[in-house]
């Protein structure tokens, strides 16, 4: 189990209503409430953000956040459980960059670097998430819950990663209109 100084970070996103929930935010909150039954305990949550689709498209804006979880599961088992939660909430995987009812990403598993191939019914795990440093909609909420976080592969701090962003996407705190 990781500590607050070495957090397990989960990226959350949705831009379509889920099958039983009216809004993407309600779906995200319901998914978080289900985490304990999948072996994960939420111990921290960022503010909710809304973000334009990346790459730019005419699909609805996303609601995004980052959760800190505690679990005794391995990184690969955690990722498998996240995929099970997505499935339980109606996620249909298809076209890349498509709109979705729920997207859960294992962003970081503490300070560990994990490159595990798919095995024994578990998906391949690459941690930290290979594109997290390129995504404003991930880094801004990540800073809310882990302001001292450093990228396990590069050692760069969250502020340096945010400053280096070139992604053109617009991200703002949900309901405020402010970035």
Backbone as JSON Lines, residues from 0, in Angstrom:
{"i":0,"aa":"X","n":[0.86,-1.18,0.0],"ca":[0.0,0.0,0.0],"c":[0.9,1.24,0.0]}
{"i":1,"aa":"X","n":[0.55,2.21,-0.79],"ca":[1.35,3.42,-0.88],"c":[0.91,4.44,0.17]}
{"i":2,"aa":"X","n":[1.73,5.45,0.36],"ca":[1.45,6.49,1.34],"c":[1.12,7.79,0.63]}
{"i":3,"aa":"X","n":[0.75,8.8,1.4],"ca":[0.45,10.12,0.83],"c":[1.67,10.71,0.15]}
{"i":4,"aa":"X","n":[2.87,10.33,0.6],"ca":[4.1,10.83,-0.04],"c":[4.43,10.08,-1.32]}
{"i":5,"aa":"X","n":[3.79,8.95,-1.56],"ca":[4.06,8.1,-2.71],"c":[2.72,7.6,-3.26]}
{"i":6,"aa":"X","n":[1.88,8.52,-3.75],"ca":[0.47,8.17,-4.03],"c":[0.24,7.36,-5.3]}
{"i":7,"aa":"X","n":[-0.84,6.58,-5.24],"ca":[-1.38,5.93,-6.43],"c":[-2.41,6.9,-6.98]}
{"i":8,"aa":"X","n":[-2.22,7.32,-8.23],"ca":[-3.04,8.38,-8.83],"c":[-3.86,7.83,-9.99]}
{"i":9,"aa":"X","n":[-5.15,8.1,-9.96],"ca":[-6.09,7.64,-10.99],"c":[-6.68,8.85,-11.71]}
{"i":10,"aa":"X","n":[-6.54,8.89,-13.03],"ca":[-7.17,9.93,-13.84],"c":[-8.6,9.52,-14.15]}
{"i":11,"aa":"X","n":[-9.51,10.49,-14.05],"ca":[-10.93,10.24,-14.29],"c":[-11.43,11.18,-15.38]}
{"i":12,"aa":"X","n":[-12.22,10.67,-16.29],"ca":[-12.78,11.52,-17.32],"c":[-14.06,10.93,-17.89]}
{"i":13,"aa":"X","n":[-14.91,11.81,-18.39],"ca":[-16.15,11.4,-19.07],"c":[-16.71,12.59,-19.81]}
{"i":14,"aa":"X","n":[-17.33,12.34,-20.95],"ca":[-18.02,13.42,-21.64],"c":[-19.38,12.99,-22.21]}
{"i":15,"aa":"X","n":[-19.81,11.8,-21.84],"ca":[-21.15,11.33,-22.19],"c":[-21.85,10.88,-20.92]}
{"i":16,"aa":"X","n":[-23.16,11.03,-20.84],"ca":[-23.86,10.52,-19.66],"c":[-23.72,9.0,-19.59]}
{"i":17,"aa":"X","n":[-23.61,8.5,-18.37],"ca":[-23.57,7.06,-18.17],"c":[-24.96,6.47,-18.23]}
{"i":18,"aa":"X","n":[-25.07,5.14,-18.27],"ca":[-26.37,4.5,-18.45],"c":[-27.36,4.79,-17.32]}
{"i":19,"aa":"X","n":[-26.89,5.01,-16.1],"ca":[-27.81,5.25,-14.99],"c":[-27.64,6.63,-14.37]}
{"i":20,"aa":"X","n":[-26.82,7.46,-14.97],"ca":[-26.51,8.76,-14.37],"c":[-26.72,9.85,-15.42]}
{"i":21,"aa":"X","n":[-27.24,10.96,-14.99],"ca":[-27.59,12.01,-15.94],"c":[-26.4,12.73,-16.55]}
{"i":22,"aa":"X","n":[-25.4,12.99,-15.77],"ca":[-24.29,13.8,-16.27],"c":[-22.97,13.05,-16.15]}
{"i":23,"aa":"X","n":[-21.96,13.45,-16.92],"ca":[-20.64,12.83,-16.76],"c":[-20.12,12.94,-15.33]}
{"i":24,"aa":"X","n":[-20.32,14.08,-14.68],"ca":[-19.83,14.23,-13.3],"c":[-20.51,13.23,-12.37]}
{"i":25,"aa":"X","n":[-21.81,13.05,-12.51],"ca":[-22.51,12.07,-11.68],"c":[-21.97,10.66,-11.92]}
{"i":26,"aa":"X","n":[-21.65,10.34,-13.16],"ca":[-21.08,9.04,-13.47],"c":[-19.71,8.89,-12.8]}
{"i":27,"aa":"X","n":[-18.88,9.93,-12.88],"ca":[-17.56,9.88,-12.25],"c":[-17.69,9.69,-10.73]}
{"i":28,"aa":"X","n":[-18.6,10.41,-10.12],"ca":[-18.79,10.3,-8.67],"c":[-19.31,8.92,-8.28]}
{"i":29,"aa":"X","n":[-20.2,8.35,-9.1],"ca":[-20.71,7.01,-8.82],"c":[-19.6,5.96,-8.99]}
{"i":30,"aa":"X","n":[-18.75,6.15,-9.99],"ca":[-17.62,5.23,-10.19],"c":[-16.69,5.27,-8.97]}
{"i":31,"aa":"X","n":[-16.4,6.46,-8.48],"ca":[-15.55,6.59,-7.29],"c":[-16.18,5.89,-6.09]}
{"i":32,"aa":"X","n":[-17.48,6.02,-5.95],"ca":[-18.18,5.38,-4.84],"c":[-18.1,3.85,-4.95]}
{"i":33,"aa":"X","n":[-17.93,3.34,-6.16],"ca":[-17.82,1.89,-6.36],"c":[-16.41,1.35,-6.13]}
{"i":34,"aa":"X","n":[-15.41,2.23,-6.08],"ca":[-14.03,1.78,-5.95],"c":[-13.8,0.8,-4.79]}
{"i":35,"aa":"X","n":[-14.35,1.03,-3.59],"ca":[-14.09,0.09,-2.5],"c":[-14.47,-1.35,-2.82]}
{"i":36,"aa":"X","n":[-15.55,-1.55,-3.57],"ca":[-15.94,-2.92,-3.91],"c":[-14.99,-3.55,-4.93]}
{"i":37,"aa":"X","n":[-14.1,-2.75,-5.5],"ca":[-13.07,-3.23,-6.42],"c":[-11.69,-3.25,-5.76]}
{"i":38,"aa":"X","n":[-11.64,-3.05,-4.44],"ca":[-10.38,-3.14,-3.72],"c":[-9.57,-1.87,-3.65]}
{"i":39,"aa":"X","n":[-10.19,-0.72,-3.92],"ca":[-9.48,0.56,-3.88],"c":[-10.24,1.53,-2.98]}
{"i":40,"aa":"X","n":[-9.5,2.21,-2.13],"ca":[-10.1,3.19,-1.23],"c":[-9.65,4.58,-1.65]}
{"i":41,"aa":"X","n":[-10.6,5.46,-1.93],"ca":[-10.29,6.83,-2.33],"c":[-9.92,7.63,-1.08]}
{"i":42,"aa":"X","n":[-8.73,8.23,-1.1],"ca":[-8.26,9.02,0.05],"c":[-8.03,10.48,-0.32]}
{"i":43,"aa":"X","n":[-8.21,10.82,-1.59],"ca":[-8.06,12.2,-2.02],"c":[-8.7,12.38,-3.38]}
{"i":44,"aa":"X","n":[-9.2,13.59,-3.64],"ca":[-9.84,13.88,-4.92],"c":[-9.61,15.34,-5.26]}
{"i":45,"aa":"X","n":[-9.22,15.57,-6.49],"ca":[-9.04,16.94,-6.99],"c":[-10.37,17.63,-7.16]}
{"i":46,"aa":"X","n":[-10.31,18.91,-7.49],"ca":[-11.51,19.59,-7.96],"c":[-11.87,18.96,-9.31]}
{"i":47,"aa":"X","n":[-13.11,19.17,-9.74],"ca":[-13.52,18.73,-11.07],"c":[-13.17,19.83,-12.06]}
{"i":48,"aa":"X","n":[-12.7,19.42,-13.22],"ca":[-12.33,20.33,-14.3],"c":[-13.16,19.97,-15.52]}
{"i":49,"aa":"X","n":[-13.36,20.96,-16.39],"ca":[-13.94,20.66,-17.69],"c":[-12.89,21.01,-18.72]}
{"i":50,"aa":"X","n":[-12.81,20.16,-19.76],"ca":[-11.76,20.34,-20.76],"c":[-12.28,20.08,-22.15]}
{"i":51,"aa":"X","n":[-11.7,20.83,-23.07],"ca":[-12.06,20.63,-24.47],"c":[-11.48,19.3,-24.94]}
{"i":52,"aa":"X","n":[-12.12,18.66,-25.92],"ca":[-11.61,17.39,-26.43],"c":[-10.21,17.56,-27.03]}
{"i":53,"aa":"X","n":[-9.35,16.58,-26.79],"ca":[-8.01,16.52,-27.37],"c":[-7.88,15.18,-28.06]}
{"i":54,"aa":"X","n":[-7.62,15.17,-29.39],"ca":[-7.48,16.32,-30.27],"c":[-8.83,17.03,-30.46]}
{"i":55,"aa":"X","n":[-8.77,18.29,-30.9],"ca":[-10.01,19.07,-31.06],"c":[-11.02,18.34,-31.95]}
{"i":56,"aa":"X","n":[-12.29,18.38,-31.51],"ca":[-13.37,17.77,-32.28],"c":[-14.67,18.44,-31.86]}
{"i":57,"aa":"X","n":[-15.78,17.98,-32.45],"ca":[-17.08,18.57,-32.12],"c":[-17.79,17.8,-31.01]}
{"i":58,"aa":"X","n":[-17.11,16.86,-30.35],"ca":[-17.76,16.12,-29.26],"c":[-17.86,17.01,-28.02]}
{"i":59,"aa":"X","n":[-18.69,16.62,-27.05],"ca":[-18.87,17.44,-25.85],"c":[-17.56,17.55,-25.05]}
{"i":60,"aa":"X","n":[-17.47,18.63,-24.26],"ca":[-16.34,18.81,-23.36],"c":[-16.34,17.69,-22.33]}
{"i":61,"aa":"X","n":[-15.17,17.41,-21.78],"ca":[-15.0,16.38,-20.76],"c":[-15.07,16.97,-19.35]}
{"i":62,"aa":"X","n":[-15.43,16.14,-18.41],"ca":[-15.25,16.42,-16.99],"c":[-14.08,15.54,-16.57]}
{"i":63,"aa":"X","n":[-13.08,16.13,-15.9],"ca":[-11.87,15.41,-15.5],"c":[-11.53,15.66,-14.04]}
{"i":64,"aa":"X","n":[-10.85,14.73,-13.46],"ca":[-10.32,14.86,-12.11],"c":[-9.25,13.82,-11.88]}
{"i":65,"aa":"X","n":[-8.62,13.89,-10.72],"ca":[-7.63,12.9,-10.32],"c":[-7.95,12.47,-8.89]}
{"i":66,"aa":"X","n":[-7.95,11.16,-8.67],"ca":[-8.17,10.59,-7.34],"c":[-6.88,9.96,-6.84]}
{"i":67,"aa":"X","n":[-6.71,10.02,-5.54],"ca":[-5.63,9.3,-4.86],"c":[-6.29,8.09,-4.21]}
{"i":68,"aa":"X","n":[-5.73,6.91,-4.45],"ca":[-6.3,5.7,-3.86],"c":[-5.25,4.94,-3.06]}
{"i":69,"aa":"X","n":[-5.73,4.15,-2.14],"ca":[-4.91,3.18,-1.43],"c":[-5.44,1.81,-1.83]}
{"i":70,"aa":"X","n":[-4.52,0.88,-2.03],"ca":[-4.9,-0.49,-2.38],"c":[-3.74,-1.41,-2.08]}
{"i":71,"aa":"X","n":[-4.06,-2.68,-1.88],"ca":[-3.04,-3.71,-1.74],"c":[-2.81,-4.42,-3.07]}
{"i":72,"aa":"X","n":[-3.51,-3.99,-4.11],"ca":[-3.37,-4.58,-5.44],"c":[-2.07,-4.13,-6.09]}
{"i":73,"aa":"X","n":[-1.54,-4.95,-6.98],"ca":[-0.38,-4.56,-7.78],"c":[-0.84,-3.52,-8.82]}
{"i":74,"aa":"X","n":[0.11,-2.91,-9.49],"ca":[-0.24,-1.95,-10.55],"c":[-1.07,-2.63,-11.63]}
{"i":75,"aa":"X","n":[-0.68,-3.81,-12.03],"ca":[-1.41,-4.52,-13.08],"c":[-2.81,-4.91,-12.61]}
{"i":76,"aa":"X","n":[-2.94,-5.35,-11.37],"ca":[-4.26,-5.68,-10.82],"c":[-5.12,-4.42,-10.69]}
{"i":77,"aa":"X","n":[-4.51,-3.31,-10.29],"ca":[-5.25,-2.04,-10.18],"c":[-5.8,-1.64,-11.54]}
{"i":78,"aa":"X","n":[-4.97,-1.73,-12.56],"ca":[-5.42,-1.39,-13.91],"c":[-6.56,-2.31,-14.35]}
{"i":79,"aa":"X","n":[-6.46,-3.58,-14.07],"ca":[-7.54,-4.51,-14.42],"c":[-8.85,-4.14,-13.72]}
{"i":80,"aa":"X","n":[-8.76,-3.73,-12.46],"ca":[-9.95,-3.33,-11.72],"c":[-10.53,-2.04,-12.29]}
{"i":81,"aa":"X","n":[-9.68,-1.1,-12.7],"ca":[-10.18,0.14,-13.31],"c":[-10.94,-0.17,-14.6]}
{"i":82,"aa":"X","n":[-10.42,-1.1,-15.4],"ca":[-11.12,-1.49,-16.63],"c":[-12.45,-2.15,-16.3]}
{"i":83,"aa":"X","n":[-12.51,-2.93,-15.21],"ca":[-13.77,-3.55,-14.79],"c":[-14.79,-2.49,-14.36]}
{"i":84,"aa":"X","n":[-14.33,-1.45,-13.66],"ca":[-15.24,-0.36,-13.28],"c":[-15.76,0.32,-14.54]}
{"i":85,"aa":"X","n":[-14.87,0.63,-15.48],"ca":[-15.31,1.25,-16.74],"c":[-16.41,0.41,-17.39]}
{"i":86,"aa":"X","n":[-16.18,-0.88,-17.48],"ca":[-17.15,-1.78,-18.11],"c":[-18.49,-1.75,-17.36]}
{"i":87,"aa":"X","n":[-18.42,-1.77,-16.04],"ca":[-19.65,-1.75,-15.22],"c":[-20.45,-0.46,-15.42]}
{"i":88,"aa":"X","n":[-19.77,0.6,-15.83],"ca":[-20.43,1.88,-16.05],"c":[-20.67,2.16,-17.53]}
{"i":89,"aa":"X","n":[-20.67,1.12,-18.33],"ca":[-21.1,1.25,-19.72],"c":[-20.04,1.65,-20.72]}
{"i":90,"aa":"X","n":[-18.78,1.64,-20.34],"ca":[-17.72,2.02,-21.29],"c":[-17.62,0.99,-22.4]}
{"i":91,"aa":"X","n":[-17.71,1.46,-23.61],"ca":[-17.53,0.63,-24.79],"c":[-16.26,1.11,-25.48]}
{"i":92,"aa":"X","n":[-15.24,0.27,-25.51],"ca":[-14.0,0.68,-26.17],"c":[-14.14,0.48,-27.67]}
{"i":93,"aa":"X","n":[-13.75,1.49,-28.4],"ca":[-13.82,1.43,-29.85],"c":[-12.78,2.37,-30.43]}
{"i":94,"aa":"X","n":[-13.25,3.33,-31.16],"ca":[-12.38,4.28,-31.83],"c":[-11.56,5.1,-30.82]}
{"i":95,"aa":"X","n":[-10.27,5.27,-31.13],"ca":[-9.41,6.08,-30.27],"c":[-9.9,7.53,-30.3]}
{"i":96,"aa":"X","n":[-9.83,8.21,-29.17],"ca":[-10.22,9.61,-29.01],"c":[-11.73,9.81,-29.07]}
{"i":97,"aa":"X","n":[-12.5,8.73,-29.02],"ca":[-13.96,8.85,-29.1],"c":[-14.53,9.37,-27.78]}
{"i":98,"aa":"X","n":[-15.73,9.91,-27.85],"ca":[-16.45,10.31,-26.64],"c":[-16.65,9.06,-25.77]}
{"i":99,"aa":"X","n":[-16.78,9.27,-24.44],"ca":[-16.9,8.1,-23.57],"c":[-17.7,8.41,-22.31]}
{"i":100,"aa":"X","n":[-18.33,7.36,-21.81],"ca":[-19.11,7.48,-20.56],"c":[-18.18,7.5,-19.35]}
{"i":101,"aa":"X","n":[-17.02,6.84,-19.45],"ca":[-16.1,6.77,-18.32],"c":[-14.73,6.36,-18.81]}
{"i":102,"aa":"X","n":[-13.72,7.09,-18.36],"ca":[-12.34,6.78,-18.68],"c":[-11.54,6.85,-17.39]}
{"i":103,"aa":"X","n":[-10.94,5.72,-17.0],"ca":[-10.14,5.65,-15.79],"c":[-8.72,5.24,-16.17]}
{"i":104,"aa":"X","n":[-7.75,6.05,-15.83],"ca":[-6.36,5.77,-16.17],"c":[-5.52,5.66,-14.91]}
{"i":105,"aa":"X","n":[-4.69,4.64,-14.86],"ca":[-3.69,4.53,-13.79],"c":[-2.55,5.45,-14.19]}
{"i":106,"aa":"X","n":[-2.51,6.63,-13.57],"ca":[-1.51,7.63,-13.92],"c":[-0.16,7.33,-13.3]}
{"i":107,"aa":"X","n":[-0.16,6.99,-12.03],"ca":[1.09,6.71,-11.31],"c":[0.79,5.71,-10.2]}
{"i":108,"aa":"X","n":[1.73,4.84,-9.98],"ca":[1.65,3.88,-8.88],"c":[2.8,4.2,-7.95]}
{"i":109,"aa":"X","n":[2.59,5.25,-7.17],"ca":[3.66,5.76,-6.33],"c":[4.8,6.23,-7.2]}
{"i":110,"aa":"X","n":[6.0,6.0,-6.77],"ca":[7.18,6.43,-7.53],"c":[7.71,5.3,-8.4]}
{"i":111,"aa":"X","n":[6.94,4.23,-8.52],"ca":[7.39,3.07,-9.29],"c":[7.25,3.3,-10.8]}
{"i":112,"aa":"X","n":[8.17,2.7,-11.53],"ca":[8.07,2.61,-12.98],"c":[7.71,1.15,-13.26]}
{"i":113,"aa":"X","n":[6.6,0.96,-13.96],"ca":[6.09,-0.38,-14.21],"c":[5.91,-0.56,-15.71]}
{"i":114,"aa":"X","n":[6.5,-1.6,-16.25],"ca":[6.3,-2.0,-17.64],"c":[6.04,-3.51,-17.63]}
{"i":115,"aa":"X","n":[4.77,-3.87,-17.51],"ca":[4.4,-5.28,-17.42],"c":[3.57,-5.67,-18.62]}
{"i":116,"aa":"X","n":[3.96,-6.74,-19.32],"ca":[3.15,-7.2,-20.44],"c":[1.85,-7.82,-19.94]}
{"i":117,"aa":"X","n":[0.88,-7.93,-20.83],"ca":[-0.37,-8.6,-20.47],"c":[-0.06,-10.03,-20.06]}
{"i":118,"aa":"X","n":[-0.72,-10.47,-18.99],"ca":[-0.49,-11.83,-18.5],"c":[-1.63,-12.28,-17.62]}
{"i":119,"aa":"X","n":[-1.95,-13.55,-17.69],"ca":[-2.94,-14.18,-16.8],"c":[-4.22,-13.37,-16.67]}
{"i":120,"aa":"X","n":[-4.76,-12.92,-17.79],"ca":[-6.02,-12.19,-17.77],"c":[-5.9,-10.75,-17.35]}
{"i":121,"aa":"X","n":[-4.69,-10.25,-17.13],"ca":[-4.48,-8.85,-16.76],"c":[-3.94,-8.08,-17.96]}
{"i":122,"aa":"X","n":[-4.35,-6.82,-18.09],"ca":[-3.86,-6.01,-19.21],"c":[-2.39,-5.63,-19.01]}
{"i":123,"aa":"X","n":[-1.74,-5.24,-20.09],"ca":[-0.39,-4.7,-19.98],"c":[-0.47,-3.42,-19.16]}
{"i":124,"aa":"X","n":[0.54,-3.18,-18.34],"ca":[0.56,-1.98,-17.5],"c":[1.82,-1.18,-17.8]}
{"i":125,"aa":"X","n":[1.63,0.08,-18.16],"ca":[2.75,1.0,-18.33],"c":[2.49,2.18,-17.41]}
{"i":126,"aa":"X","n":[3.32,2.28,-16.38],"ca":[3.13,3.3,-15.36],"c":[4.48,3.94,-15.08]}
{"i":127,"aa":"X","n":[4.57,5.26,-15.03],"ca":[3.45,6.2,-15.12],"c":[2.82,6.17,-16.52]}
{"i":128,"aa":"X","n":[1.59,6.67,-16.58],"ca":[0.86,6.7,-17.85],"c":[1.75,7.39,-18.89]}
{"i":129,"aa":"X","n":[1.89,6.79,-20.07],"ca":[2.87,7.3,-21.04],"c":[2.59,8.69,-21.6]}
{"i":130,"aa":"X","n":[1.37,9.19,-21.47],"ca":[1.07,10.52,-22.02],"c":[0.64,11.54,-20.97]}
{"i":131,"aa":"X","n":[0.75,11.21,-19.7],"ca":[0.24,12.13,-18.68],"c":[0.95,13.47,-18.72]}
{"i":132,"aa":"X","n":[2.23,13.51,-19.02],"ca":[2.98,14.77,-19.03],"c":[2.58,15.68,-20.2]}
{"i":133,"aa":"X","n":[1.81,15.16,-21.14],"ca":[1.38,15.93,-22.31],"c":[-0.03,16.46,-22.18]}
{"i":134,"aa":"X","n":[-0.69,16.21,-21.05],"ca":[-2.12,16.49,-20.94],"c":[-2.44,17.47,-19.81]}
{"i":135,"aa":"X","n":[-2.84,18.64,-20.21],"ca":[-3.24,19.69,-19.26],"c":[-4.39,19.2,-18.37]}
{"i":136,"aa":"X","n":[-5.34,18.46,-18.98],"ca":[-6.52,17.99,-18.24],"c":[-6.16,16.92,-17.21]}
{"i":137,"aa":"X","n":[-4.95,16.41,-17.24],"ca":[-4.45,15.5,-16.22],"c":[-3.59,16.25,-15.2]}
{"i":138,"aa":"X","n":[-2.68,17.07,-15.7],"ca":[-1.71,17.72,-14.8],"c":[-2.34,18.73,-13.84]}
{"i":139,"aa":"X","n":[-3.33,19.49,-14.3],"ca":[-3.93,20.48,-13.39],"c":[-4.64,19.81,-12.21]}
{"i":140,"aa":"X","n":[-5.49,18.8,-12.44],"ca":[-6.09,18.14,-11.27],"c":[-5.07,17.34,-10.46]}
{"i":141,"aa":"X","n":[-4.05,16.79,-11.12],"ca":[-3.02,16.06,-10.39],"c":[-2.33,16.99,-9.4]}
{"i":142,"aa":"X","n":[-2.08,18.23,-9.81],"ca":[-1.44,19.2,-8.9],"c":[-2.31,19.47,-7.67]}
{"i":143,"aa":"X","n":[-3.64,19.42,-7.83],"ca":[-4.54,19.62,-6.68],"c":[-4.27,18.61,-5.57]}
{"i":144,"aa":"X","n":[-4.04,17.34,-5.95],"ca":[-3.94,16.27,-4.96],"c":[-2.5,15.9,-4.61]}
{"i":145,"aa":"X","n":[-1.56,16.28,-5.46],"ca":[-0.16,15.91,-5.23],"c":[0.76,17.04,-5.72]}
{"i":146,"aa":"X","n":[0.73,18.2,-5.04],"ca":[1.49,19.35,-5.52],"c":[3.01,19.16,-5.53]}
{"i":147,"aa":"X","n":[3.5,18.18,-4.82],"ca":[4.94,17.91,-4.8],"c":[5.33,16.7,-5.64]}
{"i":148,"aa":"X","n":[4.38,16.18,-6.41],"ca":[4.61,14.97,-7.2],"c":[5.72,15.2,-8.22]}
{"i":149,"aa":"X","n":[6.53,14.16,-8.42],"ca":[7.59,14.18,-9.42],"c":[7.39,12.98,-10.34]}
{"i":150,"aa":"X","n":[7.59,13.21,-11.63],"ca":[7.44,12.14,-12.62],"c":[8.48,11.06,-12.35]}
{"i":151,"aa":"X","n":[8.06,9.81,-12.15],"ca":[9.02,8.76,-11.8],"c":[10.09,8.47,-12.87]}
{"i":152,"aa":"X","n":[9.78,8.72,-14.12],"ca":[10.78,8.45,-15.17],"c":[11.76,9.61,-15.35]}
{"i":153,"aa":"X","n":[11.26,10.85,-15.27],"ca":[12.09,12.01,-15.59],"c":[12.56,12.78,-14.36]}
{"i":154,"aa":"X","n":[11.86,12.61,-13.25],"ca":[12.2,13.37,-12.05],"c":[11.66,14.79,-12.04]}
{"i":155,"aa":"X","n":[10.99,15.2,-13.13],"ca":[10.46,16.56,-13.2],"c":[9.28,16.73,-12.25]}
{"i":156,"aa":"X","n":[9.22,17.91,-11.61],"ca":[8.11,18.23,-10.74],"c":[6.89,18.66,-11.52]}
{"i":157,"aa":"X","n":[5.75,18.67,-10.86],"ca":[4.47,18.98,-11.51],"c":[4.46,20.38,-12.1]}
{"i":158,"aa":"X","n":[5.04,21.37,-11.41],"ca":[5.04,22.73,-11.95],"c":[5.84,22.81,-13.25]}
{"i":159,"aa":"X","n":[6.97,22.14,-13.31],"ca":[7.78,22.13,-14.54],"c":[7.04,21.43,-15.67]}
{"i":160,"aa":"X","n":[6.34,20.36,-15.35],"ca":[5.57,19.65,-16.38],"c":[4.46,20.54,-16.93]}
{"i":161,"aa":"X","n":[3.77,21.26,-16.05],"ca":[2.7,22.15,-16.5],"c":[3.27,23.27,-17.35]}
{"i":162,"aa":"X","n":[4.38,23.84,-16.92],"ca":[5.0,24.93,-17.67],"c":[5.45,24.49,-19.06]}
{"i":163,"aa":"X","n":[5.84,23.24,-19.2],"ca":[6.34,22.73,-20.49],"c":[5.24,22.3,-21.45]}
{"i":164,"aa":"X","n":[3.99,22.34,-21.01],"ca":[2.88,21.86,-21.85],"c":[2.78,22.64,-23.15]}
{"i":165,"aa":"X","n":[2.52,21.9,-24.22],"ca":[2.23,22.55,-25.5],"c":[0.84,22.18,-25.99]}
{"i":166,"aa":"X","n":[0.13,21.34,-25.24],"ca":[-1.21,20.9,-25.66],"c":[-2.14,22.12,-25.74]}
{"i":167,"aa":"X","n":[-2.86,22.23,-26.85],"ca":[-3.7,23.41,-27.07],"c":[-5.04,23.37,-26.36]}
{"i":168,"aa":"X","n":[-5.31,22.28,-25.64],"ca":[-6.62,22.12,-25.02],"c":[-6.9,23.16,-23.96]}
{"i":169,"aa":"X","n":[-8.18,23.5,-23.85],"ca":[-8.63,24.44,-22.82],"c":[-9.13,23.64,-21.62]}
{"i":170,"aa":"X","n":[-8.7,24.05,-20.42],"ca":[-9.09,23.37,-19.18],"c":[-9.45,24.43,-18.16]}
{"i":171,"aa":"X","n":[-10.58,24.24,-17.49],"ca":[-10.99,25.19,-16.45],"c":[-11.69,24.44,-15.32]}
{"i":172,"aa":"X","n":[-11.61,25.01,-14.13],"ca":[-12.29,24.42,-12.99],"c":[-13.79,24.4,-13.31]}
{"i":173,"aa":"X","n":[-14.42,23.27,-13.09],"ca":[-15.82,23.11,-13.44],"c":[-16.68,24.14,-12.72]}
{"i":174,"aa":"X","n":[-17.47,24.84,-13.49],"ca":[-18.41,25.8,-12.95],"c":[-17.86,27.18,-12.69]}
{"i":175,"aa":"X","n":[-16.55,27.39,-12.87],"ca":[-16.0,28.71,-12.57],"c":[-15.65,29.51,-13.82]}
{"i":176,"aa":"X","n":[-15.4,28.83,-14.94],"ca":[-14.95,29.52,-16.14],"c":[-13.51,29.95,-16.06]}
{"i":177,"aa":"X","n":[-12.8,29.61,-14.96],"ca":[-11.39,30.0,-14.78],"c":[-10.49,28.81,-14.99]}
{"i":178,"aa":"X","n":[-9.33,29.06,-15.6],"ca":[-8.34,28.0,-15.79],"c":[-7.61,27.72,-14.5]}
